[in-house]
């Protein structure tokens, strides 16, 4: 999810808002499942969301710098 957000959203401010929104949705979903007696690994899922988003952003920036990539 984080990778898809980072690949499709080029504006850093919009990307930040999208990631915060996704983290809020993930937290809310985890809370609802917890109240209903379920459990989801919230911290791991949040870390994966942020790490994949950052990795794709760094990769895209590297392409733009090295090969003149424009989107």
Secondary structure, 3 states (H helix, E strand, C coil): CHHHHHHHCCCHHHHHHHHHHHHHHHHHHHHHHHHCCCCCCHHHHHHHHHHHHHHHHHHHHHHHHHHCCCC
